Amino acid sequence: MRKGYLLNGRLLRPAMVSVAAKKD
């Protein structure tokens, strides 16, 4: 679930992925 979100987020919003990674 998170991996899919990261993959989609990376294509849609790399910035959001960075924030999610920091929260993770």
C-alpha positions, 0 to 999 in steps of 0.5 A: 500500500505505501509502496504503491502510494510512493510510486504514484506520488513520485510521479505526481508529486515528488515533494509530497513523497519527500514529506511522506518519507520524512514522516515514515 
